[in-house]
Amino acid sequence: MNYTNPQDHQSRAERNNRTIKENARVILHRTVYQVIPRTMIQALVEYATERFNIFPSKYGISSYYSLRTIMTQQLLDYNKHCKYEFGEYVQAHHQNQLTNTMAEQTIDAIYLRSNDNTQGGHVLMNLNTGEKFSRGRVMAVPLTQVVKDQVEELARQQGITSMKFTNKRGRLLPNSDWEQGEEYKDDYLDKQDD
């Protein structure tokens, strides 16, 4: 074990933090929200970090099994891990068995991530209260402007008015769609494949 001195930086930890930020930024960029509440921010980081080891690595120890599968003995299940995306609008069922009563059957929710238990299930954010909860069954519904506005209003009520990513020195990293892009040259791609 090599303990770092106070105020020193550990390069591996710094690189890991940057990678998590980049992954979270990509996931957030894929959603339609300008701002998200704290519940979603916390779940975004959890979702971003759990995705690193869920798929087999190109240069990993196995070309068939991911590190997560090797360590936990749990196989990837499409319906549990990949069917719904972070930030997707879903209807969460109260009960696993359908009933014919006039009582409310579902809750408006935003999908956060899959549940880690063996039974399956999903971790969600209640669209009315902003609280995190879990349910066994969900159904994806098209996202409307009303739902988008409700999520952003929950964030504004918590004092979140914009989403910004910074580097370790606190410098703002602008969104990539605001910057002029540059095509990669063929020789650059050839060097990456070596």
N, CA, C and O of each residue as an XYZ file, in Angstrom:
776
protein
N       0.839     -1.169      0.000
C       0.000      0.000      0.000
C       0.890      1.240      0.000
O       1.819      1.352      0.800
N       0.595      2.161     -0.901
C       1.355      3.401     -0.965
C       0.411      4.545     -0.645
O      -0.445      4.887     -1.461
N       0.556      5.147      0.542
C      -0.312      6.235      0.954
C       0.239      7.554      0.439
O       1.431      7.828      0.577
N      -0.613      8.362     -0.148
C      -0.202      9.645     -0.690
C      -0.110     10.669      0.433
O      -0.897     10.642      1.379
N       0.852     11.566      0.320
C       1.004     12.641      1.302
C      -0.168     13.609      1.198
O      -0.789     13.711      0.140
N      -0.482     14.321      2.279
C      -1.539     15.332      2.208
C      -1.227     16.372      1.133
O      -0.073     16.764      0.962
N      -2.249     16.814      0.414
C      -2.171     17.804     -0.661
C      -1.487     17.286     -1.920
O      -1.336     18.045     -2.877
N      -1.065     16.015     -1.958
C      -0.506     15.425     -3.167
C      -1.635     14.801     -3.976
O      -2.707     14.491     -3.456
N      -1.362     14.629     -5.252
C      -2.355     14.016     -6.132
C      -1.895     12.624     -6.517
O      -0.722     12.407     -6.819
N      -2.815     11.695     -6.504
C      -2.552     10.335     -6.956
C      -3.053     10.261     -8.396
O      -4.254     10.388     -8.635
N      -2.161     10.061     -9.349
C      -2.516     10.151    -10.767
C      -3.587      9.139    -11.171
O      -4.457      9.463    -11.980
N      -3.544      7.923    -10.628
C      -4.567      6.931    -10.982
C      -5.945      7.366    -10.497
O      -6.931      7.212    -11.217
N      -6.022      7.902     -9.299
C      -7.311      8.366     -8.762
C      -7.815      9.561     -9.555
O      -9.010      9.665     -9.832
N      -6.905     10.468     -9.925
C      -7.295     11.640    -10.714
C      -7.846     11.200    -12.065
O      -8.857     11.729    -12.526
N      -7.189     10.240    -12.695
C      -7.645      9.746    -13.993
C      -9.001      9.064    -13.852
O      -9.863      9.224    -14.716
N      -9.198      8.317    -12.793
C     -10.476      7.663    -12.544
C     -11.590      8.700    -12.371
O     -12.682      8.541    -12.917
N     -11.308      9.761    -11.610
C     -12.306     10.817    -11.418
C     -12.647     11.499    -12.735
O     -13.815     11.785    -12.997
N     -11.639     11.764    -13.572
C     -11.899     12.394    -14.869
C     -12.745     11.490    -15.755
O     -13.640     11.961    -16.457
N     -12.464     10.200    -15.723
C     -13.218      9.253    -16.542
C     -14.674      9.188    -16.094
O     -15.581      9.145    -16.926
N     -14.897      9.179    -14.795
C     -16.275      9.174    -14.281
C     -17.002     10.451    -14.709
O     -18.154     10.395    -15.137
N     -16.331     11.601    -14.594
C     -16.941     12.868    -15.020
C     -17.287     12.853    -16.507
O     -18.363     13.301    -16.902
N     -16.372     12.335    -17.331
C     -16.624     12.274    -18.770
C     -17.817     11.383    -19.075
O     -18.662     11.735    -19.898
N     -17.891     10.239    -18.423
C     -19.002      9.322    -18.643
C     -20.319      9.941    -18.182
O     -21.333      9.824    -18.871
N     -20.310     10.595    -17.027
C     -21.521     11.260    -16.528
C     -21.948     12.378    -17.468
O     -23.140     12.583    -17.700
N     -20.978     13.093    -18.005
C     -21.274     14.187    -18.929
C     -21.923     13.663    -20.201
O     -22.866     14.270    -20.710
N     -21.432     12.548    -20.718
C     -22.011     11.946    -21.917
C     -23.447     11.503    -21.647
O     -24.343     11.757    -22.452
N     -23.658     10.841    -20.512
C     -25.008     10.368    -20.172
C     -25.961     11.541    -20.019
O     -27.087     11.492    -20.515
N     -25.523     12.600    -19.335
C     -26.365     13.786    -19.155
C     -26.646     14.457    -20.491
O     -27.758     14.929    -20.729
N     -25.647     14.502    -21.363
C     -25.821     15.131    -22.673
C     -26.855     14.398    -23.517
O     -27.519     15.011    -24.352
N     -26.998     13.075    -23.303
C     -27.971     12.286    -24.058
C     -29.402     12.519    -23.586
O     -30.347     12.200    -24.308
N     -29.575     13.069    -22.391
C     -30.925     13.366    -21.907
C     -31.378     14.706    -22.471
O     -30.594     15.422    -23.095
N     -32.634     15.038    -22.252
C     -33.178     16.297    -22.776
C     -33.171     17.408    -21.729
O     -33.581     18.532    -22.021
N     -32.714     17.110    -20.521
C     -32.833     18.062    -19.422
C     -31.678     19.062    -19.414
O     -30.529     18.699    -19.662
N     -31.998     20.326    -19.127
C     -30.971     21.348    -18.956
C     -30.387     21.286    -17.552
O     -29.186     21.482    -17.366
N     -31.231     21.016    -16.569
C     -30.809     20.842    -15.175
C     -31.561     19.645    -14.599
O     -32.656     19.306    -15.046
N     -30.946     19.012    -13.594
C     -31.593     17.869    -12.949
C     -31.462     18.024    -11.440
O     -30.507     18.638    -10.965
N     -32.421     17.469    -10.667
C     -32.368     17.575     -9.205
C     -31.268     16.706     -8.595
O     -30.684     15.858     -9.269
N     -31.000     16.930     -7.322
C     -29.917     16.232     -6.612
C     -30.065     14.708     -6.648
O     -29.071     13.993     -6.780
N     -31.278     14.219     -6.532
C     -31.518     12.776     -6.585
C     -30.992     12.200     -7.893
O     -30.376     11.134     -7.909
N     -31.238     12.908     -8.984
C     -30.777     12.445    -10.287
C     -29.265     12.617    -10.443
O     -28.622     11.800    -11.102
N     -28.694     13.651     -9.857
C     -27.245     13.852     -9.938
C     -26.516     12.703     -9.256
O     -25.563     12.153     -9.808
N     -26.962     12.340     -8.061
C     -26.356     11.224     -7.334
C     -26.496      9.929     -8.130
O     -25.536      9.167     -8.253
N     -27.683      9.679     -8.668
C     -27.913      8.458     -9.445
C     -27.125      8.475    -10.748
O     -26.713      7.421    -11.232
N     -26.910      9.659    -11.324
C     -26.127      9.781    -12.553
C     -24.700      9.290    -12.335
O     -24.158      8.564    -13.168
N     -24.097      9.680    -11.230
C     -22.729      9.243    -10.926
C     -22.694      7.733    -10.648
O     -21.772      7.047    -11.089
N     -23.683      7.217     -9.925
C     -23.754      5.774     -9.676
C     -23.912      5.009    -10.994
O     -23.256      3.991    -11.214
N     -24.782      5.509    -11.858
C     -25.043      4.888    -13.155
C     -23.785      4.908    -14.022
O     -23.465      3.922    -14.686
N     -23.075      6.041    -14.011
C     -21.859      6.189    -14.823
C     -20.764      5.237    -14.352
O     -20.076      4.634    -15.175
N     -20.594      5.096    -13.043
C     -19.529      4.235    -12.539
C     -19.861      2.755    -12.702
O     -18.958      1.955    -12.949
N     -21.115      2.372    -12.571
C     -21.450      0.950    -12.701
C     -21.322      0.478    -14.143
O     -21.156     -0.720    -14.372
N     -21.391      1.365    -15.110
C     -21.285      1.002    -16.522
C     -19.864      0.641    -16.941
O     -19.687     -0.007    -17.973
N     -18.850      1.036    -16.183
C     -17.471      0.756    -16.567
C     -17.168     -0.724    -16.640
O     -16.484     -1.164    -17.564
N     -17.651     -1.493    -15.704
C     -17.286     -2.910    -15.627
C     -18.401     -3.845    -16.053
O     -18.314     -5.050    -15.816
N     -19.443     -3.324    -16.674
C     -20.589     -4.159    -17.011
C     -20.393     -4.898    -18.342
O     -21.010     -5.941    -18.560
N     -19.548     -4.374    -19.229
C     -19.294     -4.988    -20.524
C     -17.853     -5.489    -20.594
O     -16.979     -4.940    -19.924
N     -17.593     -6.522    -21.395
C     -16.211     -7.012    -21.524
C     -15.294     -5.935    -22.102
O     -15.685     -5.183    -22.994
N     -14.082     -5.874    -21.586
C     -13.095     -4.902    -22.054
C     -12.368     -5.454    -23.272
O     -12.107     -6.654    -23.353
N     -12.044     -4.587    -24.211
C     -11.363     -5.001    -25.431
C     -10.033     -5.677    -25.124
O      -9.695     -6.688    -25.740
N      -9.283     -5.131    -24.185
C      -7.986     -5.708    -23.825
C      -8.015     -6.296    -22.414
O      -6.990     -6.327    -21.733
N      -9.180     -6.760    -21.977
C      -9.324     -7.317    -20.637
C      -8.843     -8.754    -20.550
O      -8.301     -9.304    -21.508
N      -9.050     -9.348    -19.392
C      -8.583    -10.718    -19.185
C      -9.490    -11.752    -19.861
O      -9.092    -12.902    -20.042
N     -10.699    -11.346    -20.231
C     -11.608    -12.241    -20.936
C     -12.304    -11.467    -22.045
O     -12.715    -10.324    -21.849
N     -12.434    -12.090    -23.203
C     -13.141    -11.418    -24.297
C     -14.642    -11.708    -24.257
O     -15.398    -11.159    -25.058
N     -15.078    -12.566    -23.330
C     -16.490    -12.929    -23.229
C     -17.159    -12.418    -21.961
O     -18.347    -12.098    -21.969
N     -16.400    -12.340    -20.873
C     -16.978    -11.974    -19.588
C     -16.427    -10.627    -19.120
O     -15.239    -10.342    -19.268
N     -17.299     -9.818    -18.561
C     -16.882     -8.529    -18.021
C     -16.251     -8.728    -16.644
O     -16.373     -9.792    -16.037
N     -15.576     -7.686    -16.165
C     -15.005     -7.762    -14.823
C     -16.092     -7.948    -13.783
O     -15.901     -8.676    -12.809
N     -17.218     -7.307    -13.975
C     -18.346     -7.442    -13.046
C     -18.824     -8.892    -12.983
O     -19.094     -9.416    -11.902
N     -18.927     -9.534    -14.144
C     -19.363    -10.926    -14.192
C     -18.351    -11.839    -13.512
O     -18.728    -12.755    -12.780
N     -17.073    -11.591    -13.751
C     -16.033    -12.425    -13.145
C     -16.045    -12.275    -11.628
O     -15.927    -13.269    -10.912
N     -16.184    -11.058    -11.130
C     -16.103    -10.812     -9.686
C     -17.386    -11.189     -8.938
O     -17.318    -11.712     -7.826
N     -18.556    -10.929     -9.538
C     -19.809    -11.142     -8.815
C     -20.558    -12.399     -9.251
O     -21.525    -12.793     -8.600
N     -20.126    -13.035    -10.345
C     -20.788    -14.223    -10.885
C     -22.192    -13.909    -11.400
O     -23.002    -14.822    -11.560
N     -22.496    -12.632    -11.663
C     -23.809    -12.250    -12.183
C     -23.673    -11.887    -13.656
O     -22.858    -11.041    -14.025
N     -24.479    -12.533    -14.492
C     -24.443    -12.277    -15.918
C     -25.243    -11.023    -16.251
O     -26.155    -10.636    -15.520
N     -24.889    -10.407    -17.351
C     -25.608     -9.235    -17.835
C     -26.956     -9.669    -18.384
O     -27.036    -10.595    -19.191
N     -28.012     -9.000    -17.947
C     -29.368     -9.293    -18.402
C     -29.913     -8.042    -19.082
O     -30.030     -6.991    -18.451
N     -30.242     -8.152    -20.354
C     -30.710     -6.989    -21.108
C     -31.915     -6.336    -20.443
O     -31.942     -5.117    -20.274
N     -32.901     -7.123    -20.068
C     -34.128     -6.560    -19.471
C     -33.864     -5.863    -18.149
O     -34.604     -4.953    -17.775
N     -32.825     -6.271    -17.434
C     -32.521     -5.649    -16.154
C     -31.551     -4.478    -16.286
O     -31.750     -3.442    -15.651
N     -30.514     -4.625    -17.093
C     -29.436     -3.652    -17.114
C     -29.455     -2.676    -18.288
O     -28.876     -1.595    -18.181
N     -30.101     -3.019    -19.405
C     -29.966     -2.201    -20.617
C     -31.281     -1.721    -21.236
O     -31.259     -0.902    -22.155
N     -32.394     -2.200    -20.765
C     -33.667     -1.904    -21.424
C     -34.071     -0.441    -21.295
O     -34.648      0.126    -22.223
N     -33.773      0.173    -20.160
C     -34.162      1.567    -19.927
C     -32.917      2.428    -19.741
O     -31.898      1.964    -19.230
N     -33.012      3.673    -20.158
C     -31.893      4.598    -20.048
C     -32.096      5.553    -18.879
O     -33.220      5.801    -18.443
N     -30.993      6.076    -18.390
C     -31.043      7.084    -17.337
C     -31.855      8.285    -17.836
O     -31.651      8.757    -18.954
N     -32.768      8.770    -17.008
C     -33.561      9.947    -17.336
C     -34.807      9.677    -18.146
O     -35.532     10.610    -18.490
N     -35.073      8.423    -18.457
C     -36.244      8.073    -19.253
C     -37.505      8.174    -18.395
O     -37.489      7.826    -17.214
N     -38.591      8.649    -18.993
C     -39.883      8.759    -18.311
C     -40.555      7.396    -18.322
O     -40.726      6.790    -19.380
N     -40.936      6.912    -17.137
C     -41.562      5.599    -17.015
C     -42.772      5.673    -16.080
O     -42.923      6.605    -15.290
N     -43.610      4.673    -16.200
C     -44.706      4.459    -15.267
C     -44.315      3.266    -14.401
O     -44.100      2.170    -14.919
N     -44.222      3.467    -13.094
C     -43.823      2.409    -12.164
C     -45.078      1.786    -11.572
O     -45.935      2.487    -11.033
N     -45.180      0.474    -11.676
C     -46.345     -0.244    -11.177
C     -46.272     -0.413     -9.659
O     -45.219     -0.730     -9.105
N     -47.417     -0.194     -8.994
C     -47.493     -0.386     -7.541
C     -47.348     -1.847     -7.162
O     -46.659     -2.185     -6.199
N     -48.002     -2.713     -7.928
C     -48.038     -4.129     -7.585
C     -47.542     -4.936     -8.769
O     -47.607     -4.483     -9.912
N     -47.049     -6.126     -8.495
C     -46.619     -6.995     -9.583
C     -47.798     -7.685    -10.263
O     -47.700     -8.081    -11.425
N     -48.905     -7.831     -9.549
C     -50.099     -8.446    -10.112
C     -51.081     -7.352    -10.545
O     -51.346     -6.416     -9.791
N     -51.618     -7.476    -11.760
C     -52.594     -6.510    -12.248
C     -53.924     -6.706    -11.533
O     -54.343     -7.832    -11.267
N     -54.576     -5.593    -11.229
C     -55.902     -5.642    -10.612
C     -56.864     -4.815    -11.446
O     -56.441     -3.982    -12.247
N     -58.156     -5.043    -11.260
C     -59.164     -4.316    -12.028
C     -59.869     -3.256    -11.193
O     -60.979     -2.848    -11.535
N     -59.259     -2.808    -10.120
C     -59.885     -1.771     -9.303
C     -59.673     -0.407     -9.952
O     -58.881     -0.264    -10.884
N     -60.389      0.585     -9.448
C     -60.265      1.947     -9.972
C     -59.122      2.710     -9.303
O     -58.905      3.883     -9.607
N     -58.397      2.066     -8.405
C     -57.281      2.729     -7.736
C     -56.130      2.951     -8.713
O     -55.983      2.233     -9.702
N     -55.334      3.949     -8.416
C     -54.175      4.257     -9.250
C     -53.253      3.040     -9.342
O     -52.929      2.431     -8.323
N     -52.833      2.686    -10.546
C     -52.013      1.495    -10.765
C     -50.522      1.804    -10.884
O     -49.689      0.943    -10.602
N     -50.175      3.032    -11.303
C     -48.775      3.371    -11.551
C     -48.432      4.738    -10.963
O     -49.308      5.521    -10.597
N     -47.125      4.998    -10.885
C     -46.607      6.285    -10.412
C     -45.763      6.879    -11.535
O     -44.972      6.171    -12.158
N     -45.928      8.176    -11.795
C     -45.056      8.864    -12.744
C     -43.656      8.910    -12.163
O     -43.466      9.331    -11.022
N     -42.658      8.471    -12.956
C     -41.300      8.402    -12.433
C     -40.279      8.631    -13.538
O     -40.578      8.538    -14.728
N     -39.068      8.932    -13.101
C     -37.914      9.053    -13.990
C     -36.985      7.894    -13.664
O     -36.672      7.650    -12.499
N     -36.547      7.182    -14.695
C     -35.680      6.022    -14.505
C     -34.280      6.478    -14.124
O     -33.713      7.366    -14.761
N     -33.717      5.858    -13.068
C     -32.369      6.198    -12.624
C     -31.369      5.087    -12.961
O     -30.351      5.347    -13.603
N     -31.652      3.853    -12.532
C     -30.740      2.735    -12.815
C     -31.413      1.445    -12.391
O     -32.472      1.452    -11.764
N     -30.770      0.325    -12.750
C     -31.301     -0.969    -12.324
C     -30.954     -1.204    -10.857
O     -29.958     -0.690    -10.348
N     -31.789     -1.984    -10.197
C     -31.566     -2.303     -8.796
C     -30.494     -3.387     -8.695
O     -30.409     -4.254     -9.565
N     -29.686     -3.346     -7.655
C     -28.578     -4.282     -7.515
C     -28.968     -5.614     -6.888
O     -28.126     -6.507     -6.789
N     -30.198     -5.772     -6.469
C     -30.571     -7.020     -5.803
C     -30.760     -8.153     -6.812
O     -30.801     -7.904     -8.017
N     -30.873     -9.376     -6.341
C     -30.988    -10.532     -7.228
C     -32.371    -10.662     -7.865
O     -32.515    -11.297     -8.910
N     -33.391    -10.062     -7.239
C     -34.740    -10.153     -7.797
C     -34.920     -9.271     -9.026
O     -35.845     -9.481     -9.811
N     -34.057     -8.304     -9.196
C     -34.232     -7.346    -10.284
C     -34.922     -6.104     -9.770
O     -34.892     -5.816     -8.574
N     -35.524     -5.393    -10.646
C     -36.200     -4.173    -10.260
C     -35.440     -2.949    -10.729
O     -34.393     -3.046    -11.369
N     -35.992     -1.801    -10.395
C     -35.475     -0.546    -10.921
C     -35.504      0.533     -9.837
O     -36.422      0.578     -9.018
N     -34.496      1.394     -9.843
C     -34.446      2.540     -8.952
C     -34.957      3.736     -9.744
O     -34.489      4.004    -10.851
N     -35.911      4.446     -9.175
C     -36.623      5.512     -9.874
C     -36.695      6.765     -9.017
O     -36.436      6.732     -7.814
N     -37.055      7.880     -9.665
C     -37.326      9.119     -8.938
C     -38.797      9.477     -9.146
O     -39.269      9.578    -10.278
N     -39.511      9.666     -8.037
C     -40.910     10.068     -8.098
C     -40.984     11.454     -8.716
O     -40.341     12.387     -8.236
N     -41.756     11.588     -9.767
C     -41.835     12.849    -10.501
C     -42.527     13.951     -9.707
O     -42.297     15.131     -9.970
N     -43.359     13.594     -8.753
C     -44.069     14.595     -7.961
C     -43.273     15.066     -6.752
O     -43.301     16.248     -6.410
N     -42.554     14.135     -6.097
C     -41.848     14.495     -4.866
C     -40.340     14.628     -5.039
O     -39.687     15.288     -4.231
N     -39.778     14.018     -6.069
C     -38.333     14.032     -6.266
C     -37.598     13.015     -5.422
O     -36.367     13.008     -5.403
N     -38.330     12.147     -4.715
C     -37.716     11.127     -3.850
C     -37.374      9.877     -4.652
O     -38.035      9.558     -5.641
N     -36.338      9.178     -4.216
C     -35.907      7.938     -4.849
C     -36.702      6.775     -4.263
O     -36.946      6.732     -3.058
N     -37.106      5.831     -5.116
C     -37.803      4.619     -4.675
C     -37.520      3.516     -5.685
O     -36.953      3.777     -6.745
N     -37.907      2.300     -5.368
C     -37.681      1.201     -6.310
C     -38.974      0.427     -6.544
O     -39.851      0.364     -5.682
N     -39.063     -0.150     -7.719
C     -40.209     -0.962     -8.102
C     -39.727     -2.119     -8.960
O     -38.673     -2.049     -9.591
N     -40.518     -3.184     -8.973
C     -40.164     -4.367     -9.744
C     -40.482     -4.248    -11.218
O     -39.771     -4.808    -12.052
N     -41.549     -3.520    -11.556
C     -41.963     -3.401    -12.960
C     -42.127     -1.947    -13.338
O     -42.685     -1.151    -12.583
N     -41.634     -1.611    -14.519
C     -41.836     -0.276    -15.075
C     -42.192     -0.411    -16.540
O     -41.952     -1.442    -17.168
N     -42.773      0.662    -17.074
C     -43.134      0.693    -18.482
C     -42.726      2.058    -19.037
O     -43.123      3.092    -18.499
N     -41.934      2.061    -20.110
C     -41.474      3.311    -20.714
C     -42.634      4.027    -21.389
O     -43.494      3.406    -22.014
N     -42.637      5.359    -21.247
C     -43.663      6.208    -21.824
C     -42.942      7.348    -22.549
O     -41.903      7.806    -22.075
N     -43.466      7.817    -23.683
C     -42.813      8.936    -24.362
C     -42.727     10.176    -23.455
O     -43.685     10.527    -22.766
N     -41.576     10.814    -23.474
C     -41.320     11.990    -22.645
C     -42.028     13.194    -23.254
O     -41.863     13.484    -24.439
N     -42.814     13.892    -22.447
C     -43.507     15.080    -22.918
C     -42.833     16.331    -22.353
O     -41.998     16.246    -21.452
N     -43.203     17.484    -22.889
C     -42.642     18.749    -22.411
C     -43.048     19.000    -20.960
O     -42.280     19.596    -20.204
N     -44.223     18.565    -20.563
C     -44.698     18.743    -19.187
C     -43.785     17.989    -18.208
O     -43.438     18.518    -17.152
N     -43.406     16.777    -18.552
C     -42.519     15.965    -17.702
C     -41.145     16.613    -17.634
O     -40.569     16.720    -16.551
N     -40.612     17.046    -18.768
C     -39.303     17.716    -18.806
C     -39.325     18.961    -17.921
O     -38.393     19.198    -17.152
N     -40.381     19.747    -18.031
C     -40.504     20.960    -17.213
C     -40.590     20.626    -15.727
O     -40.038     21.349    -14.898
N     -41.276     19.538    -15.383
C     -41.411     19.137    -13.981
C     -40.055     18.751    -13.386
O     -39.744     19.132    -12.258
N     -39.246     17.995    -14.139
C     -37.907     17.607    -13.668
C     -37.050     18.850    -13.455
O     -36.379     18.971    -12.431
N     -37.067     19.766    -14.408
C     -36.269     20.983    -14.289
C     -36.781     21.887    -13.173
O     -35.995     22.595    -12.544
N     -38.080     21.870    -12.921
C     -38.634     22.657    -11.813
C     -38.194     22.087    -10.468
O     -37.903     22.844     -9.542
N     -38.143     20.754    -10.351
C     -37.627     20.139     -9.122
C     -36.188     20.581     -8.859
O     -35.811     20.844     -7.717
N     -35.397     20.661     -9.916
C     -34.001     21.113     -9.779
C     -33.950     22.574     -9.349
O     -33.167     22.929     -8.468
N     -34.754     23.408     -9.944
C     -34.761     24.848     -9.587
C     -35.210     25.064     -8.147
O     -34.704     25.960     -7.472
N     -36.151     24.255     -7.668
C     -36.583     24.356     -6.277
C     -35.450     24.022     -5.312
O     -35.451     24.483     -4.171
N     -34.489     23.229     -5.762
C     -33.331     22.879     -4.940
C     -32.176     23.848     -5.150
O     -31.101     23.660     -4.580
N     -32.384     24.881     -5.962
C     -31.351     25.885     -6.189
C     -30.393     25.545     -7.313
O     -29.372     26.217     -7.464
N     -30.683     24.534     -8.101
C     -29.821     24.150     -9.220
C     -30.338     24.852    -10.471
O     -31.433     24.561    -10.952
N     -29.538     25.779    -10.989
C     -29.971     26.562    -12.154
C     -29.204     26.214    -13.420
O     -29.634     26.565    -14.519
N     -28.064     25.523    -13.280
C     -27.306     25.098    -14.462
C     -26.419     23.924    -14.091
O     -26.088     23.718    -12.923
N     -26.041     23.163    -15.102
C     -25.154     22.019    -14.915
C     -23.811     22.365    -15.537
O     -23.728     22.652    -16.731
N     -22.756     22.336    -14.722
C     -21.425     22.679    -15.206
C     -20.448     21.601    -14.771
O     -20.530     21.080    -13.658
N     -19.530     21.276    -15.656
C     -18.460     20.345    -15.344
C     -17.150     21.109    -15.362
O     -16.903     21.923    -16.252
N     -16.310     20.838    -14.366
C     -15.023     21.533    -14.273
C     -13.894     20.510    -14.207
O     -14.104     19.342    -13.879
N     -12.684     20.988    -14.529
C     -11.516     20.122    -14.362
C     -11.028     20.233    -12.926
O     -11.669     20.887    -12.104
N      -9.890     19.595    -12.610
C      -9.421     19.578    -11.225
C      -8.967     20.949    -10.737
O      -8.844     21.166     -9.532
N      -8.718     21.868    -11.654
C      -8.332     23.229    -11.269
C      -9.540     24.162    -11.170
O      -9.386     25.348    -10.878
N     -10.729     23.634    -11.410
C     -11.942     24.434    -11.299
C     -12.307     25.172    -12.573
O     -13.246     25.967    -12.573
N     -11.589     24.929    -13.652
C     -11.910     25.576    -14.927
C     -13.116     24.898    -15.554
O     -13.227     23.672    -15.559
N     -14.012     25.712    -16.078
C     -15.240     25.211    -16.678
C     -14.944     24.478    -17.975
O     -14.212     24.983    -18.826
N     -15.510     23.294    -18.124
C     -15.410     22.529    -19.362
C     -16.683     22.788    -20.158
O     -17.758     22.359    -19.739
N     -16.594     23.476    -21.290
C     -17.807     23.789    -22.058
C     -18.379     22.538    -22.709
O     -17.677     21.545    -22.900
N     -19.666     22.599    -23.048
C     -20.287     21.482    -23.743
C     -19.633     21.317    -25.102
O     -19.296     22.305    -25.755
N     -19.451     20.072    -25.536
C     -18.760     19.805    -26.795
C     -19.554     20.325    -27.989
O     -18.960     20.615    -29.028
N     -20.876     20.453    -27.876
C     -21.645     20.948    -29.011
C     -21.493     22.458    -29.179
O     -21.963     23.009    -30.175
N     -20.854     23.135    -28.239
C     -20.580     24.558    -28.377
C     -19.231     24.810    -29.039
O     -18.941     25.937    -29.441
N     -18.407     23.775    -29.157
C     -17.072     23.922    -29.712
C     -17.040     23.423    -31.146
O     -17.797     22.531    -31.528
N     -16.143     24.022    -31.938
C     -15.979     23.592    -33.305
C     -15.245     22.266    -33.311
O     -14.202     22.131    -32.671
N     -15.775     21.288    -34.026
C     -15.161     19.974    -34.072
C     -14.079     19.881    -35.118
O     -13.974     20.740    -35.993
N     -13.270     18.834    -35.029
C     -12.217     18.597    -36.003
C     -12.209     17.121    -36.339
O     -12.251     16.268    -35.452
N     -12.156     16.827    -37.632
C     -12.119     15.445    -38.086
C     -10.766     14.838    -37.761
O      -9.743     15.515    -37.862
N     -10.750     13.578    -37.374
C      -9.493     12.874    -37.151
C      -8.879     12.504    -38.491
O      -9.586     12.132    -39.428
N      -7.597     12.605    -38.571
C      -6.878     12.202    -39.782
C      -6.639     10.698    -39.731
O      -6.559     10.110    -38.652
N      -6.524     10.075    -40.918
C      -6.369      8.622    -40.998
C      -5.143      8.124    -40.249
O      -5.202      7.073    -39.611
N      -4.017      8.863    -40.312
C      -2.812      8.393    -39.632
C      -2.994      8.411    -38.116
O      -2.379      7.603    -37.420
N      -3.822      9.311    -37.591
C      -4.096      9.325    -36.157
C      -4.846      8.054    -35.752
O      -4.531      7.434    -34.737
N      -5.836      7.676    -36.553
C      -6.605      6.464    -36.260
C      -5.737      5.215    -36.385
O      -5.896      4.273    -35.610
N      -4.817      5.199    -37.360
C      -3.921      4.052    -37.518
C      -3.037      3.878    -36.289
O      -2.779      2.749    -35.872
N      -2.564      4.989    -35.699
C      -1.724      4.909    -34.517
C      -2.504      4.377    -33.317
O      -1.940      3.692    -32.464
N      -3.799      4.690    -33.249
C      -4.634      4.242    -32.142
C      -4.859      2.731    -32.209
O      -5.012      2.087    -31.171
N      -4.881      2.160    -33.403
C      -5.135      0.720    -33.553
C      -3.921     -0.125    -33.207
O      -4.071     -1.314    -32.925
N      -2.720      0.451    -33.218
C      -1.486     -0.309    -32.920
C      -1.426     -0.790    -31.522
O      -0.453     -1.438    -31.134
